[in-house]
Structures are given as C-alpha cells and as structure tokens.
C-alpha cells in the first residue's frame, strides 16, 4: 500500500496479475486476487476509486481509477473498468476486471 498526505493507502498489484494486449489493455478475473482488496478510495478529499499497478520489470507504478462498471439483470457486478492517464490527462492504459 502507498500513502501520502492526501492519498490514502491504495492497494498495489503486480502487472503480472493481468493479461496484456498491445501493452495498453489489461484484463483479469476478480477471483484471481484471492479475496484481497482490489481497489479503494485514492484521495482523502475525493471519491476516486482505484489501485496502483506496478511493473515487476521496471518498478514503474501507475495509478488506475474506476471509470465504469457493469451489472447484470440480477444487479450482480460483472465487470469494472479502470484507466490510467498520461501526463496530459488523456486516458492511455485500461484495465478491465471481470467477475465470473
């Protein structure tokens, strides 16, 4: 977990948890996290939900925030989509978590 003055303790996940296509789209199944907390509030003064993805090769960390989720007819969560923005604030990497 990472914390700073305004940032709360945010879960950190290895990039190896995800299957990557083109290097910019990751997918994983929520059950692959073994009951660990996948995401949490990111900042104390905002409602952003997210997690940090860390490259085991480079050590680079990227913050991903929740942008959408899908529920089925029984109101069960089926997927969540998170994005990380580049320095211009433009989303450039996306992770989708599926709930089987």
C-alpha positions, 0 to 999 in steps of 0.5 A: 500500500502507498500513502501520502498526505492526501492519498490514502493507502491504495492497494498495489498489484503486480502487472503480472496479475493481468493479461496484456494486449498491445501493452495498453489493455489489461484484463483479469478475473476478480477471483484471481486476487484471492479475496484481497482488496482490489481497489479503494478510495485514492484521495482523502478529499475525493471519491476516486476509486482505484489501485496502483499497478506496478511493473515487476520489470521496471518498478514503474507504478501507475495509478488506475481509477474506476471509470465504469462498471457493469451489472447484470439483470440480477444487479450482480457486478460483472465487470469494472473498468479502470484507466490510467492517464498520461501526463496530459490527462488523456486516458492511455492504459485500461484495465478491465476486471471481470467477475465470473 
